[in-house]
Amino acid sequence: MKRFGTHFIVDGWLAPADLLNDAEAIRAALLEAVEAAGATLIELCVHRFSPVGVTATATLAESHIALHTWPEEGYFAADFFFCGSGNPKDALLHLTSALGAEKYAIREVERGRGLLPPGQGSPHEQ
């Protein structure tokens, strides 16, 4: 299998609502996470919803980091997809800490061609 990248899917719980609703704190945490990972930032977009919640995406030369918060639940969901250089696990460990998550779960998905043996169907088949 030719591996194209690593995708971490993170769920964080028991994080402070005020932090999860602070667009500027999230902007700073994402920038620090990109730096911790040794990644190259192309563009950062952070949007605060009304009345609560923040969505942020960091487009990277290595791929992306995406974050969505539910402050009223103390919950956030994040994706870290890296292909090439950089360390997504360093980014996710920094971000979960910066957002004050008391608990979090990480799922790792390998991305790439050849996930199914040749002749065994396509990824679109169930």
C-alpha positions in Angstrom: 0.0 0.0 0.0 1.3 3.4 -0.8 0.5 5.6 2.2 -0.3 9.3 1.4 -0.8 10.6 4.8 -2.0 10.3 8.4 -5.4 11.5 9.5 -6.1 11.9 13.2 -9.7 12.5 14.3 -10.0 13.9 17.8 -12.9 14.4 20.1 -12.3 16.5 23.2 -14.5 16.9 26.2 -14.8 18.8 29.4 -13.1 21.9 28.0 -13.9 25.4 29.4 -16.8 27.0 27.5 -15.2 30.4 27.5 -12.1 29.1 25.9 -14.0 27.1 23.2 -16.0 30.3 22.4 -12.9 32.6 22.2 -12.0 33.0 18.5 -8.7 34.8 19.2 -7.6 32.1 21.7 -8.4 29.4 19.2 -6.5 31.3 16.5 -3.4 31.5 18.8 -3.7 27.8 19.8 -3.9 26.7 16.1 -0.9 28.8 15.2 1.0 27.3 18.0 -0.1 23.8 17.0 1.1 24.3 13.5 4.4 25.4 14.8 4.6 22.5 17.2 4.0 20.1 14.3 6.8 21.7 12.2 4.2 22.4 9.5 3.9 25.3 7.0 0.8 27.5 7.3 -0.7 28.6 4.0 -3.9 30.2 5.4 -5.8 30.4 8.7 -9.6 31.0 8.8 -11.4 31.4 12.1 -15.2 32.1 12.4 -17.2 32.7 15.6 -20.9 31.8 15.4 -23.7 33.6 17.2 -24.6 32.9 19.9 -21.7 30.3 20.5 -19.2 28.1 18.7 -16.1 28.5 16.6 -15.0 26.8 13.4 -11.4 27.1 12.3 -9.3 25.7 9.5 -5.6 25.9 9.0 -4.6 25.1 5.4 -1.1 23.7 5.4 1.4 22.8 2.8 1.2 19.4 4.4 -2.7 19.4 4.3 -4.9 20.8 7.0 -6.1 21.1 10.6 -9.9 21.7 11.2 -11.6 22.5 14.5 -15.2 22.9 15.4 -16.4 23.8 19.0 -19.6 23.4 21.0 -18.8 25.5 24.0 -22.2 24.8 25.7 -21.2 21.2 25.7 -17.6 21.6 26.6 -16.8 19.7 23.4 -14.7 20.1 20.3 -14.0 18.0 17.2 -10.8 18.3 15.3 -9.1 16.7 12.2 -5.4 16.7 11.6 -4.5 15.4 8.1 -0.8 15.5 7.2 0.9 14.2 4.1 4.6 14.6 3.8 6.6 16.3 6.5 5.4 17.5 9.9 4.1 15.7 12.9 0.3 15.8 13.3 0.4 14.1 16.7 2.5 17.0 18.1 -0.1 19.4 16.7 -3.0 17.5 18.3 -1.4 17.1 21.7 -0.7 20.9 21.7 -4.2 21.8 20.7 -6.0 19.5 23.1 -3.9 20.9 25.9 -4.4 24.6 24.8 -8.1 24.0 24.7 -8.1 22.6 28.2 -9.7 19.2 27.3 -9.8 17.0 30.4 -10.6 14.0 28.2 -10.0 13.3 24.6 -10.1 10.4 22.2 -7.9 10.0 19.1 -8.6 7.8 16.1 -5.9 7.4 13.4 -6.7 6.7 9.8 -4.1 5.8 7.2 -4.9 7.5 3.9 -3.7 6.1 0.6 -3.9 4.1 -2.5 -4.1 0.4 -2.3 -6.2 0.1 0.9 -8.1 -2.7 -0.9 -6.1 -5.4 -2.7 -6.1 -5.1 -6.5 -9.2 -6.7 -8.0 -11.1 -6.6 -4.7 -13.3 -3.7 -5.6 -13.1 0.0 -5.1 -13.4 2.2 -2.0 -16.9 3.2 -3.3 -18.2 -0.4 -3.0 -19.8 -1.5 0.2 
